[in-house]
Amino acid sequence: MLGIDEKSIIRKECIDVKFFYHNTAEKFKLKLLSDQSGFDRKITEQNLHRPGLALAGFVELFSYNRVQVFGNTEMKYLAKLSDEDRKKAIERIFQFKIPCIILTNNNTPHPEMIELSNIYNIPIFGSPFTTTKLSYLMSDFLDDQFAPRVSIHGSLVDVYGVGVMFIGKSGIGKSEIALDLIERGHRLVADDVIILTKKGENILMGSGTELAKHFMEIRGLGIINIEKMFGVRAIRYQKRLEVVVELEIWNDEGSYTRTGLDESKITILDVEIPYIKLPIVPGKNITVISEVISLHHLLKHYNYNAAKVFQHRLNKLLKEKVDQKERGIHYFEHDFE
C-alpha cells in the first residue's frame, strides 16, 4: 500500500512575479507596461482580484495579496475621475503590497498608473484578452502552481484511455509490465517517479519528472528512451490517474477479491481512487489483465458492473427456484459441435 504522509506532500507557498511573467507572457500575450523593479514581489494565492471597490475607497476587505485584474469597468471608472482624484484612487491601492497588475482588453494605462507603479515597484502588464478569458487562463495556471502534489514510486500508463498506475515493491516488474503495454500500443506517462498533482476536488493528474521524462530502467539492460524507441505515439506528458494496481507476489494467506462486489479505494491527496491488489504467479499474463482492468473500469464508467449483473442473475434464479434437472445449455436443433 502507498505510504504517503503529510511530509511527502509538496505545497508551493509562493511564486515571484518574474516566474509568473516568464511562464505566461506567451500564453496570455502579456506585455510589460512598466519597469521590472517589482519582479521579485511574491504571489501567495491562486485567486485573482478585481479592485473596483478599493479604487472607490473601500479597502477594509481589499485582497491586496492577489494578482489585481483591471478590466473595462475599472479603467472606465478611473477615466471619469479628475487627474487629482485618479491619482489618489490609484495611490490608495498601490500603498498595499500588491504582487502585480494586469490590464485586459488592450486597455492603455493612465500616466498616473505608470508613474506610481515605478515609484511603488508594482509591475503592470497588459493583455488583449477579455477579462473573462484571461481570468480563466490565469486561474488555471495559478491553480496548477499552488496545487498540492506528491511523488510516488511506480509506473503510470495510459491503457485504452484509462490512467493506470502500477505500484509495488522494487523489482517486482512494474517497468516490464509498462514496457509490455507500450509494445501492445498503449502509452507511457511516467516510470519510476510519478508526480501526482491535485486538480480540482477529485482529479489527480500524473506526470513524470523533467529529468526522467519517458526514460525507463530495465534491470539487466539499463536505461532506454521510450519516445526514441517507439515514437511519439507511445508517450503522454500527463494523464489523469483513474486506477491504482498494486502488484505483489502471491501470498497463500493474502486476501484477494473473487467477485469484485466489494470495490476497494485508496486515498491520495484526499482523492479516492479505485484500488486493485493483483497477485503475481508464474504464467499469469499481467499485461492482458491490465488491459481487462482498464476495459472493466470503462464499463463501470458507463454504468455496467459485471459483478452486480451476475449477482442480479443469481438472485433471480434463486427466487425462481429453477429445477435442478433442467439442462443449463440449450443446443440449436441441428448444431452438434
C-alpha positions in Angstrom: 0.0 0.0 0.0 1.2 3.5 -0.7 2.9 5.2 2.2 2.0 8.8 1.8 2.4 11.1 4.8 2.0 14.8 5.2 5.7 15.4 5.0 5.9 13.9 1.5 3.2 16.3 0.1 4.6 19.4 -1.7 2.7 22.6 -1.4 4.2 25.6 -3.1 3.8 28.7 -0.8 4.5 31.4 -3.4 5.9 32.3 -6.8 7.6 35.5 -7.8 6.3 37.9 -10.5 9.3 37.1 -12.6 8.5 33.4 -12.7 4.8 34.3 -13.4 5.6 36.6 -16.3 8.2 34.4 -18.0 5.8 31.4 -17.9 2.7 33.2 -19.0 3.8 36.0 -21.3 3.5 34.0 -24.5 0.4 32.0 -23.4 -1.6 35.1 -22.2 0.1 37.6 -24.6 1.2 39.7 -21.7 3.2 42.8 -22.3 5.2 44.6 -19.7 4.0 48.2 -19.4 6.2 49.3 -16.5 9.8 48.6 -15.5 11.0 45.4 -13.9 11.7 46.8 -10.5 9.0 44.7 -8.8 9.7 41.3 -10.4 10.8 40.0 -7.0 7.3 40.5 -5.5 5.6 37.3 -4.3 2.3 35.9 -5.4 1.0 33.8 -2.5 -2.6 33.0 -3.7 -4.0 31.3 -6.8 -7.1 33.5 -6.6 -7.5 36.8 -8.6 -9.0 40.1 -7.5 -10.7 42.9 -9.3 -10.2 46.1 -7.2 -13.3 48.0 -8.1 -14.4 48.8 -4.5 -10.8 49.5 -3.4 -10.5 52.1 -6.2 -13.7 53.7 -4.9 -12.3 54.0 -1.4 -13.5 50.8 0.4 -10.2 49.0 1.3 -11.3 47.2 4.5 -11.7 43.9 2.7 -9.2 44.6 -0.1 -7.5 41.3 -1.1 -4.2 43.1 -2.0 -2.0 39.9 -1.9 -3.6 38.6 -5.1 -2.9 39.4 -8.7 -5.0 42.5 -9.5 -7.1 42.5 -12.7 -8.2 45.8 -14.2 -10.9 45.3 -16.8 -13.1 47.8 -18.7 -15.1 48.6 -15.6 -12.1 49.7 -13.5 -10.5 51.6 -16.4 -13.6 53.5 -17.3 -14.2 54.4 -13.7 -10.7 55.8 -13.5 -11.1 57.7 -16.8 -14.1 59.6 -15.4 -12.2 60.9 -12.4 -10.2 64.1 -12.4 -6.4 63.8 -12.6 -6.1 64.5 -8.9 -8.8 62.0 -7.8 -7.5 59.4 -10.2 -4.0 59.7 -8.7 -5.5 59.4 -5.2 -7.5 56.3 -6.1 -4.6 54.6 -7.7 -2.2 55.5 -4.9 -4.7 54.3 -2.3 -4.3 50.7 -3.5 -0.6 51.0 -4.6 0.3 51.5 -0.9 -0.6 47.9 -0.3 1.8 45.0 -1.1 0.2 44.2 -4.5 2.1 41.5 -6.5 1.3 42.9 -9.9 -1.5 44.4 -12.0 -2.8 43.2 -15.4 -4.9 45.3 -17.7 -7.2 43.4 -20.0 -8.9 44.2 -23.3 -5.9 46.1 -24.6 -6.6 48.9 -22.1 -4.0 51.6 -22.0 -2.7 52.5 -18.5 -3.2 56.1 -17.4 0.0 58.1 -17.0 -0.6 58.2 -13.2 -0.5 54.4 -13.1 2.8 54.1 -14.8 4.3 56.9 -12.6 3.1 55.3 -9.4 4.0 51.8 -10.4 7.6 52.8 -10.9 7.6 54.6 -7.5 6.0 51.7 -5.6 7.7 49.0 -7.7 4.5 47.3 -8.8 4.7 45.7 -12.3 1.9 46.4 -14.7 1.1 44.1 -17.6 -1.3 44.4 -20.5 -3.2 41.7 -22.4 -5.5 41.8 -25.4 -7.7 39.0 -23.9 -11.0 39.8 -22.3 -11.3 39.9 -18.6 -13.3 36.7 -18.5 -10.9 34.7 -20.8 -7.8 36.0 -19.1 -9.2 35.2 -15.6 -10.0 31.7 -16.7 -6.5 31.1 -18.1 -4.7 32.7 -15.2 -6.7 30.9 -12.6 -5.9 27.6 -14.3 -2.2 28.4 -14.3 -2.1 29.6 -10.7 -4.2 26.6 -9.5 -1.6 24.4 -11.1 1.2 26.2 -9.4 -0.3 26.1 -5.9 -1.9 22.7 -6.2 -0.6 20.1 -3.7 1.5 17.4 -5.3 3.2 14.2 -4.2 5.9 11.9 -5.8 5.2 8.2 -5.9 7.4 5.3 -7.0 5.6 3.3 -9.7 4.7 3.3 -13.4 1.8 5.2 -15.0 0.4 4.1 -18.3 -2.5 5.2 -20.5 -4.3 1.9 -21.2 -7.3 2.4 -23.5 -7.6 5.9 -22.3 -7.6 5.0 -18.6 -4.7 6.2 -16.4 -3.4 3.0 -14.6 -0.6 3.4 -12.0 1.3 0.2 -11.1 2.9 0.2 -7.6 4.6 -2.5 -5.6 7.9 -3.5 -4.1 11.1 -2.6 -6.0 12.0 -5.2 -8.6 8.5 -6.8 -8.8 8.2 -5.9 -12.5 6.3 -2.6 -12.8 8.5 -1.3 -15.6 8.4 -4.6 -17.5 4.6 -4.6 -17.4 4.6 -1.0 -18.6 7.0 -1.9 -21.4 4.8 -4.8 -22.5 1.8 -2.5 -22.6 3.7 0.0 -24.7 4.6 -2.8 -27.1 0.8 -3.5 -27.4 0.1 0.1 -28.4 -0.6 1.8 -25.1 1.2 5.0 -23.9 3.7 5.6 -21.2 3.2 8.7 -19.0 6.0 8.1 -16.4 8.1 5.4 -15.0 9.9 5.1 -11.6 9.0 8.6 -10.2 5.4 9.8 -10.8 4.4 13.3 -9.8 0.7 13.5 -8.9 -0.9 16.9 -8.8 -4.4 17.6 -7.4 -6.5 19.4 -9.9 -9.9 20.4 -8.6 -11.6 18.4 -5.9 -11.5 14.9 -7.3 -8.9 14.9 -10.0 -5.2 13.7 -9.8 -3.0 14.4 -12.8 0.1 12.3 -13.2 3.3 13.2 -15.0 7.0 12.4 -15.0 9.9 14.5 -13.7 11.8 16.7 -16.1 14.9 14.6 -15.7 13.4 11.1 -16.2 10.7 12.0 -18.6 9.9 9.0 -20.8 13.1 7.2 -19.8 12.8 3.7 -18.4 15.2 1.4 -16.5 15.0 -2.2 -17.4 17.1 -4.3 -15.0 19.8 -6.2 -16.7 19.6 -3.9 -19.8 19.8 -0.4 -18.5 18.2 2.9 -19.4 16.1 3.1 -22.5 14.2 6.1 -24.1 10.6 5.1 -24.9 10.0 8.1 -27.2 13.0 7.4 -29.3 12.5 3.7 -29.4 8.7 3.6 -30.1 7.9 7.1 -31.3 5.6 9.8 -30.1 2.6 7.5 -30.3 3.9 5.6 -27.2 4.1 8.6 -24.8 1.9 11.1 -23.0 3.1 14.1 -21.0 0.4 13.8 -18.4 -2.7 11.7 -17.7 -5.5 11.6 -15.1 -5.0 8.8 -12.6 -8.0 6.6 -12.5 -6.9 3.2 -11.2 -4.1 2.1 -8.9 -2.9 -1.5 -9.3 -0.7 -2.9 -6.5 1.5 -5.8 -7.6 2.6 -8.4 -5.1 3.9 -12.0 -5.1 1.1 -14.5 -4.4 0.5 -15.0 -0.7 -1.5 -18.0 0.4 -2.6 -16.1 3.4 -3.4 -12.9 1.4 -6.9 -11.6 0.9 -7.9 -11.2 -2.8 -11.3 -10.3 -4.2 -13.1 -13.0 -6.1 -16.3 -11.3 -7.3 -15.4 -7.6 -7.4 -18.6 -6.7 -5.5 -16.6 -5.0 -2.8 -14.7 -2.2 -4.5 -11.6 -1.0 -2.8 -10.4 2.6 -2.8 -7.1 4.2 -2.0 -6.9 7.9 -0.9 -4.2 10.1 -2.4 -4.2 13.8 -1.6 -7.8 13.4 -0.2 -8.9 11.9 -3.6 -10.3 8.4 -3.6 -9.0 6.2 -6.5 -10.2 2.7 -7.3 -7.6 0.2 -6.0 -6.8 -3.3 -7.1 -4.4 -5.7 -5.4 -3.1 -8.0 -8.1 -1.2 -11.2 -7.1 1.6 -12.4 -9.4 2.2 -16.1 -10.0 4.3 -17.8 -12.7 2.5 -17.9 -16.1 0.0 -15.2 -15.2 -0.4 -12.7 -18.0 -0.4 -9.4 -16.1 -0.4 -7.3 -19.3 -3.7 -8.8 -20.5 -5.2 -8.5 -17.1 -4.1 -4.8 -17.0 -6.0 -4.3 -20.3 -9.0 -6.0 -18.8 -8.8 -3.8 -15.7 -9.0 -0.7 -18.0 -11.9 -2.0 -20.0 -13.7 -3.1 -16.8 -13.2 0.5 -15.5 -14.6 1.9 -18.7 -17.7 -0.3 -18.5 -18.3 0.8 -14.9 -18.0 4.4 -16.1 -20.9 3.6 -18.4 -22.9 2.1 -15.6 -22.2 -1.6 -16.3 -20.8 -3.6 -13.5 -20.4 -7.3 -14.4 -20.2 -8.4 -10.8 -23.5 -6.8 -9.9 -25.2 -8.1 -13.1 -24.0 -11.6 -12.2 -25.3 -11.2 -8.7 -28.7 -10.0 -10.0 -29.0 -13.0 -12.3 -28.0 -15.4 -9.4 -30.6 -13.9 -7.1 -33.2 -14.1 -9.8 -32.6 -17.8 -10.4 -32.7 -18.5 -6.7 -36.0 -16.8 -6.4 -37.5 -18.7 -9.3 -36.3 -22.0 -7.8 -35.1 -23.4 -11.0 -35.5 -27.2 -11.5 -32.1 -28.7 -10.8 -32.7 -31.3 -13.6 -33.1 -28.7 -16.2 -30.2 -28.5 -18.7 -28.0 -25.5 -18.4 -27.2 -25.5 -22.1 -29.8 -25.4 -24.9 -28.3 -26.6 -28.2 -29.5 -25.4 -31.6 -31.6 -28.1 -33.3 -29.0 -29.3 -35.8 -25.9 -28.0 -34.1 -23.8 -30.9 -32.9 -20.4 -29.2 -32.5 
